[in-house]
């Protein structure tokens, strides 16, 4: 990225002399990958976020890339030639997948070099089942390893339910909220499991491409990794469009300009 953006380190230990909150370019960041598993968040429809992800992937040359957006079957369809956007989009059956246009994501694939590609997406039926049966029941035998066998504290459960309600424009029936939290816990644990699989199979480093909510150190993939593999080093980068505040739940966060979009809650307010 040629233009400056706001990048902040939660603890100024990896900034190479960069002051916290200083406007920098990615070229100012350290050359060395900061951990065995690096999680780079995004707002899915923000093109700047994907360009930043692509530049970091090119800079750090991970051995593996894990995508929230891909199933394992889709990941297996990505061949060694990653420059032809139309061919990759077709191989992935991207159109109709529900994700923003593939052209937003193509720079990441084009920058991936020889990195092994992993898909972490779960079958939608399993995610729906977790809303009824709970995350542990769907995740399987390793649920305890990832902390899914333990109910959340009441205060944390309530906070997560409130966040789910806000994220869905205050339009969800309250009885759906526990299931939404269970589905989110399932997905975070599944993404963490795939990241660990990639680390074992390739030796790392591993970069995970996901939404910034999943990059949350307190609730997301890093939290699941800390339970399942506490010896593994993890670095989380959140990407936002406004200042998340000094208590942002990331090791570092990048603030890029907002992308124009329709109000996602407008449909719920129309008569």
C-alpha positions in Angstrom: 0.0 0.0 0.0 1.5 3.3 -1.0 -0.8 5.5 1.1 -0.4 5.7 4.9 -3.0 4.1 7.1 -3.2 3.9 10.9 -1.5 0.9 12.4 -1.3 0.4 16.1 0.5 -2.2 18.2 -1.1 -3.2 21.5 2.4 -3.6 22.9 5.2 -1.8 21.1 7.5 -4.8 20.9 7.2 -5.8 17.3 7.1 -2.4 15.7 10.8 -2.0 14.8 10.9 1.4 16.5 7.5 2.5 15.3 5.6 4.5 17.8 2.2 3.2 18.8 -0.5 4.9 16.7 2.0 6.3 14.2 0.8 6.4 10.6 3.0 3.9 8.7 3.1 1.9 5.5 3.6 -1.8 5.5 7.1 -1.3 4.3 7.9 0.0 7.7 7.0 -3.3 9.4 9.5 -6.0 10.4 10.5 -8.4 7.6 10.2 -11.5 9.9 6.9 -13.1 10.4 5.8 -12.4 14.0 4.5 -15.8 15.1 4.0 -19.4 14.0 0.3 -18.6 13.3 -0.7 -15.1 12.2 -4.3 -14.2 12.0 -5.1 -11.3 9.7 -8.7 -10.0 10.0 -10.8 -8.1 7.6 -14.1 -6.5 6.9 -15.2 -8.8 4.1 -16.3 -6.1 1.6 -13.4 -3.7 2.1 -10.9 -3.8 -0.8 -8.2 -2.1 1.2 -8.2 -4.8 3.8 -7.6 -7.5 1.2 -4.8 -5.5 -0.4 -3.2 -5.2 3.0 -3.6 -8.9 3.6 -2.0 -9.6 0.2 1.0 -7.4 0.9 1.5 -9.1 4.2 1.3 -12.5 2.7 3.8 -11.5 0.0 6.1 -10.1 2.7 6.0 -13.0 5.1 5.8 -15.9 2.5 3.9 -18.3 4.8 4.1 -22.0 4.3 0.3 -22.2 4.5 -2.7 -20.0 4.1 -6.0 -20.9 5.9 -9.1 -19.3 4.5 -12.4 -18.9 6.4 -14.1 -18.6 3.0 -13.1 -22.0 1.7 -14.2 -25.5 2.4 -11.5 -28.2 2.4 -12.8 -29.3 -1.0 -12.5 -25.8 -2.5 -9.0 -25.4 -1.1 -7.9 -28.6 -2.8 -9.1 -27.2 -6.1 -6.5 -24.4 -6.0 -3.6 -25.3 -8.2 -0.1 -24.0 -8.4 -1.0 -21.2 -10.9 -2.6 -18.5 -8.9 -2.5 -15.6 -11.2 -5.6 -16.2 -13.4 -8.5 -14.7 -11.4 -11.2 -16.1 -13.7 -9.8 -19.7 -13.6 -9.5 -19.7 -9.8 -13.0 -18.2 -9.3 -14.4 -21.0 -11.5 -12.4 -23.7 -9.8 -13.7 -22.5 -6.4 -17.3 -22.1 -7.6 -17.0 -18.7 -6.0 -20.0 -17.2 -7.7 -23.1 -17.7 -5.5 -21.0 -18.6 -2.5 -22.3 -15.6 -0.5 -18.9 -14.0 -0.2 -18.1 -10.6 -1.9 -16.8 -10.7 -5.4 -13.7 -12.9 -5.9 -11.8 -10.0 -7.4 -11.5 -8.6 -3.8 -9.7 -11.8 -2.7 -7.7 -12.5 -5.7 -4.7 -10.4 -4.7 -4.2 -12.7 -1.7 -4.2 -15.8 -3.9 -1.9 -14.1 -6.4 0.6 -13.2 -3.6 0.5 -16.7 -2.0 3.4 -18.2 -4.0 3.8 -21.9 -3.2 1.9 -21.7 0.1 -0.4 -24.7 0.8 -4.0 -23.6 0.8 -6.4 -24.8 3.5 -10.1 -24.3 3.8 -11.6 -24.0 7.3 -15.3 -23.5 6.4 -17.7 -25.9 8.0 -20.7 -27.4 6.3 -23.6 -25.0 6.9 -25.8 -27.9 8.2 -23.2 -28.5 10.9 -23.3 -24.8 11.9 -27.1 -24.9 12.1 -26.9 -28.1 14.1 -24.6 -26.4 16.6 -27.3 -23.8 17.2 -29.6 -26.5 18.5 -27.2 -29.2 19.9 -24.3 -27.0 21.0 -20.8 -26.5 19.7 -19.2 -29.4 21.5 -21.7 -32.0 20.1 -20.9 -30.9 16.6 -17.2 -30.4 17.0 -16.5 -34.0 18.1 -14.0 -35.8 20.3 -11.6 -32.8 20.5 -14.2 -30.4 21.9 -12.6 -30.4 25.4 -9.2 -29.6 23.9 -10.6 -26.4 22.4 -12.6 -25.5 25.4 -16.0 -26.2 23.9 -17.1 -28.6 26.7 -17.2 -25.7 29.2 -20.2 -23.3 29.2 -19.2 -19.6 29.1 -19.5 -17.6 32.3 -22.9 -16.0 32.5 -21.5 -12.5 32.0 -19.6 -13.5 29.0 -22.5 -15.4 27.5 -24.7 -12.3 28.0 -22.1 -10.1 26.4 -21.8 -12.3 23.4 -25.5 -12.6 23.0 -25.7 -8.8 23.1 -23.0 -8.5 20.4 -24.9 -11.0 18.2 -28.1 -9.0 18.6 -26.3 -5.7 17.7 -24.5 -7.4 14.7 -27.9 -8.5 13.4 -29.5 -5.1 13.7 -31.4 -5.9 16.9 -33.7 -8.0 14.7 -33.1 -11.5 16.0 -35.6 -13.2 18.2 -34.0 -13.4 21.7 -34.4 -17.2 21.8 -32.0 -17.5 18.8 -29.1 -15.8 20.6 -27.7 -18.7 22.5 -27.6 -20.7 19.3 -25.8 -17.9 17.5 -23.2 -17.8 20.2 -22.7 -21.6 20.0 -22.3 -21.4 16.2 -19.7 -18.7 16.6 -17.7 -20.7 19.1 -17.9 -23.8 16.8 -16.5 -21.8 13.9 -13.7 -20.2 15.9 -12.6 -23.6 17.2 -12.8 -25.1 13.7 -10.7 -22.4 12.2 -8.1 -22.9 15.0 -8.1 -26.6 14.4 -7.4 -26.1 10.7 -4.6 -23.6 11.5 -3.0 -26.2 13.7 -3.3 -28.8 11.1 -1.6 -26.5 8.6 1.2 -25.8 11.1 1.8 -29.5 11.7 1.7 -30.5 8.0 3.8 -27.6 6.6 6.0 -26.6 9.6 4.6 -23.0 9.3 4.4 -20.2 9.5 0.7 -20.1 8.8 -1.5 -17.1 7.9 -5.2 -17.2 8.5 -7.5 -15.0 6.4 -10.7 -14.3 8.3 -13.1 -11.7 9.6 -11.8 -9.4 12.3 -14.3 -10.8 14.8 -12.6 -14.2 14.5 -9.2 -12.5 15.1 -10.4 -11.4 18.5 -7.8 -12.5 21.1 -10.4 -12.8 23.9 -13.1 -14.7 22.0 -12.0 -15.8 18.6 -9.4 -18.1 17.0 -6.5 -16.9 19.2 -8.5 -17.8 22.3 -9.2 -21.3 20.9 -5.5 -21.7 20.0 -4.4 -20.7 23.5 -6.5 -23.6 24.9 -5.7 -26.2 22.3 -2.0 -25.4 21.8 -0.7 -23.0 24.4 2.9 -23.5 23.3 2.1 -22.2 19.8 3.0 -18.6 19.1 0.1 -16.6 17.7 -0.1 -13.0 16.5 -3.5 -11.4 15.7 -4.1 -8.4 13.4 -7.5 -6.8 13.3 -8.6 -4.5 10.4 -11.3 -1.9 11.0 -12.7 1.2 9.5 -12.6 3.3 12.7 -10.5 3.4 15.9 -11.3 0.4 18.0 -9.8 2.0 21.1 -6.8 1.2 23.2 -8.4 -2.0 24.5 -8.9 -3.5 21.1 -8.6 -7.3 21.3 -5.7 -7.6 18.9 -1.9 -7.6 19.0 -2.0 -5.0 16.3 -4.8 -3.3 14.3 -5.0 -1.4 11.1 -7.6 1.3 10.4 -8.3 1.8 6.7 -10.8 4.1 5.0 -14.4 2.9 5.0 -15.7 1.3 1.9 -19.1 2.7 0.6 -21.9 0.3 1.4 -25.7 0.3 1.9 -26.9 0.4 5.5 -27.2 -3.4 6.3 -30.0 -2.6 8.8 -32.1 -0.6 6.3 -34.1 -3.7 5.3 -35.3 -4.1 8.9 -36.5 -0.5 9.2 -38.5 -0.2 6.0 -42.3 -0.2 6.4 
